[in-house]
Amino acid sequence: MSEGTKTKESKIARFFKGVQAEFRKIIWPDRDAIIRETLAVVVISVIVGVIIALLDFGFQNLIDVLTTFTLS
Protein backbone atom coordinates (compact mmCIF):
# COMPACT_ATOMS: atom_id res chain seq x y z
CA MET A 1 0.00 0.00 0.00
CA SER A 2 1.12 3.48 -0.68
CA GLU A 3 1.47 6.10 2.05
CA GLY A 4 -1.55 8.04 0.72
CA THR A 5 -3.78 4.95 0.91
CA LYS A 6 -2.75 4.23 4.52
CA THR A 7 -3.50 7.81 5.53
CA LYS A 8 -6.89 7.70 3.85
CA GLU A 9 -7.78 4.37 5.48
CA SER A 10 -6.65 5.57 8.88
CA LYS A 11 -8.77 8.73 8.54
CA ILE A 12 -11.81 6.66 7.63
CA ALA A 13 -11.12 4.19 10.46
CA ARG A 14 -10.74 7.06 12.97
CA PHE A 15 -13.96 8.61 11.73
CA PHE A 16 -15.97 5.42 12.24
CA LYS A 17 -14.36 4.79 15.64
CA GLY A 18 -15.40 8.31 16.61
CA VAL A 19 -18.93 7.67 15.39
CA GLN A 20 -19.07 4.45 17.39
CA ALA A 21 -17.80 6.25 20.52
CA GLU A 22 -20.46 8.96 20.13
CA PHE A 23 -23.22 6.37 19.71
CA ARG A 24 -22.18 4.81 23.02
CA LYS A 25 -22.79 8.18 24.71
CA ILE A 26 -26.40 8.42 23.51
CA ILE A 27 -29.01 8.11 26.23
CA TRP A 28 -32.07 6.71 24.51
CA PRO A 29 -35.46 7.78 25.91
CA ASP A 30 -37.69 5.20 27.52
CA ARG A 31 -41.04 4.12 26.09
CA ASP A 32 -43.08 6.49 28.28
CA ALA A 33 -41.01 9.50 27.23
CA ILE A 34 -41.39 8.62 23.55
CA ILE A 35 -45.17 8.27 23.93
CA ARG A 36 -45.46 11.61 25.79
CA GLU A 37 -43.31 13.46 23.27
CA THR A 38 -45.10 11.91 20.29
CA LEU A 39 -48.47 12.84 21.77
CA ALA A 40 -47.27 16.41 22.35
CA VAL A 41 -46.12 16.70 18.72
CA VAL A 42 -49.42 15.33 17.39
CA VAL A 43 -51.55 17.62 19.61
CA ILE A 44 -49.54 20.73 18.73
CA SER A 45 -49.64 19.81 15.03
CA VAL A 46 -53.43 19.46 15.13
CA ILE A 47 -53.82 22.78 16.98
CA VAL A 48 -51.57 24.62 14.51
CA GLY A 49 -53.42 22.96 11.61
CA VAL A 50 -56.78 24.15 12.96
CA ILE A 51 -55.44 27.69 13.44
CA ILE A 52 -54.10 27.76 9.87
CA ALA A 53 -57.39 26.37 8.51
CA LEU A 54 -59.40 29.05 10.38
CA LEU A 55 -57.12 31.83 9.13
CA ASP A 56 -57.37 30.47 5.58
CA PHE A 57 -61.16 30.32 5.82
CA GLY A 58 -61.34 33.87 7.18
CA PHE A 59 -59.00 35.36 4.58
CA GLN A 60 -60.80 33.54 1.77
CA ASN A 61 -64.14 34.94 2.89
CA LEU A 62 -62.64 38.43 3.20
CA ILE A 63 -61.22 38.19 -0.33
CA ASP A 64 -64.57 36.91 -1.64
CA VAL A 65 -66.38 39.86 -0.06
CA LEU A 66 -63.85 42.35 -1.42
CA THR A 67 -63.91 40.92 -4.95
CA THR A 68 -67.71 40.79 -5.15
CA PHE A 69 -68.17 44.30 -3.73
CA THR A 70 -69.54 46.64 -6.39
CA LEU A 71 -70.34 50.31 -6.27
CA SER A 72 -73.86 51.08 -7.51
Buried (B, 14 or more C-beta within 10 A) or exposed (E): EEEEEEEEEEEEEEEEEEEEEEEEEEEEEEEEEEEEEEEEEEEEEEEEEEEEEEEEEEEEEEEEEEEEEEEE
